[in-house]
Amino acid sequence: CNGVSNFGSVAGPYEGVYVSIDGGTTWTHTNLPYGRDNVGLLVNKIIITGTSNGQHTITVSTLGEKVRRDNSRIPNTGAIYRSTDLGENWVPYSTNKGKDEYPFDMIQDPSTIPPTFYYVDNSKKIYRNTKLDINSWTAVTDTTFINKECADEDKGDGFFADTVNNAKLTIYTEGQNNILYVGYYGGSKEPASTCYAFYFSTDQGATWTTMLAPNGDILYQKIGVGTQNKRGYGELGNQGETNFAVFADPTDPRFLYVGGTGAEIFRGDRTFSGNNPNENEGFLWSFIRDMETEDSVIPMFTVTGTSPHVDVRFFGWDRSTNQLMCTNDGGIWIHTNPKGRGDWVHKNGDLSTNEFLLAAYDSTTDTIAGAAQDNCIWVSRSSAADIAAGKSIPGMFYTYNTGDGINVAFDSNQLPPVLYATDQSFGNFMKVPWIEGGKPPSTLFGNILPNGAYDFFSVFALNVVNPRYLLACTNILKLNFCNRYDMTTGDNGELPDSEKVQTTGTLSYYKYGGYRNGIGDETMIFGINSEGNYVFALDKGGKNEYNSLAIVKGKTEIVIAMNPRNYYQSYVVDGWSQVWQTLDFGATWTNVIGTLYADTGSHEMPYAWGSVVVPMGNNNALVIGTAYGIYAAFDDKMGPNTRWHKLGLSMPNVLVSSFVYDPIRDLLVTSTMGRGWWQLPKVKPQLTFLDGGMYKFIFNKQIYDRISYKKNNLVSVLKSVFSL
């Protein structure tokens, strides 16, 4: 099934359903229906039901048709589908009820024949189907769930339950005995609050009993007596749309495991009947993890004071060891004794599943760095050349602790080179003089001020002409300015000296400093305001703002690729994978997507995102990352029919978030949302061959094997290559 990122809840075109009948060696894309404009479906659950004669039924729950690269969906399109022929044909298995209702989760009870299916939708209702008929769904709940449990403690008015943003189902089965659980994540706008509530049923949904909700208002009091004994207000975090999981213990009908944002994980005991619903052990809800408090960890709920990574997505069970498994933003973890006091141990091995929002590269030291979603700033301990040669040293990375790594950049003009980085909302702004031979110490300036002026994905920009200066612009409309920081100043706890260089608007993404006609302009700022839908262009010639409705549609973290030799030429890939070109510093834009859909062979939009311009001898190459690999096009051949060429063959199918090109080493480095970072050496020769139409000569093994290196035969062979 699809993976989800806390960043965007997307997995690209492979977010459809794939089937393997040879143990995972090969996979086939099924014919799950596509929506309008050739977009796919947001799949949130896949269930496979097998029979003794080898026939399999695939049942898929979807939130609806996707709109663009993020998790936006088209109303009134969420549904459940079934296939009995390995995905060749699909039939609807649920109907929309007239409103925009869509399934959050689906589960089957395997103890019944045929299997009973349940799903829970965004109206809080749970439906049951004991047949294989689309018209046989019966509601087993109403819409009053969580109103009481999430009511204001004093008023009892239920204001927490304005909306339900997510819901999860899980079931315990043993023979004919089953226990169905449901967990809700709800919220209100006025006041802004979130709440979780949990219920169970022992009679297939006929009656329900509340389990209140885990209370994590306080992790535990300093003297270690447990959490507060209040009503069941949930504190599983405020990102339950993506970080929410429930799981019924398959070996014990009493226990339910729940997890959310942060590392909040509880074990619930549905048989509890005492007066202390929220204590540390042996009560209704028990912590099964420890966390740092006052700069130390006191082992209270685990043996040695352990916790999994934050942001829980899914629970599973290892039946060979009776251990709880957990997947989260940090990979795969197990709890060694979930019914008592055990420990959390990660099982990531060599999965390499990091989500990097941004990559940086220093050619002086041949060092790669990355800003990792939920996993701070990473810097390779091995050179890029050693990594490519398979000579990485043990303990491959140095890390600098932040929250979500967002910004990372090298200034290679200094000796030693300097690394700059921040986490979300410009927090933990730091610099690190990159001295080889150990982990260099950092200078932590603190948070870029003022607080509240920057959103989660705020970006900075080093000046290309004079990297002494770094630009940080507001991107929340209540404040409008860009500050230029002098990076030769500042100290621990003290921000570098700054100066406002523009005060007319906010910028979501921007470039700072550039060259044109061989002349550098360190005043140049070129950016996009995705809130106000305009392009901002400033250089020594003056300032302009241009309407940009077309290029910011479907905005999902817009990125600008600028020609390093001519800042008048830039490119933007929007949230619908359309590629836009400007040759006049943002005054006009042309769609140059051309045949990208056909060239990538995409079933739906190719999910292009990161991009970079690589300057060549007589033209320039625009390199973009898609969920089908890396593709390049050439600016002297761009227009309505722009042709895109695949660059390299080893990239996995994954969202590509950024590129950095180093002209000194002719090296291209890219970051991905889920497969770490990748590098491609000797870029220009490959682009030159592609530009000359020799892509089949380079990458097609069968044609390559036909080539004779005898001088007399080479010309005729090459002619046959180009004719293919």
Order of alpha helices (4+ residues) and beta strands (2+ residues): beta-beta-beta-beta-beta-beta-beta-beta-beta-beta-beta-beta-beta-beta-beta-beta-beta-beta-beta-beta-beta-beta-beta-beta-beta-alpha-beta-beta-beta-beta-beta-beta-beta-beta-beta-beta-beta-beta-beta-alpha-beta-beta-beta-beta-alpha-beta-beta-beta-beta-beta-beta-beta-alpha-alpha-alpha-alpha
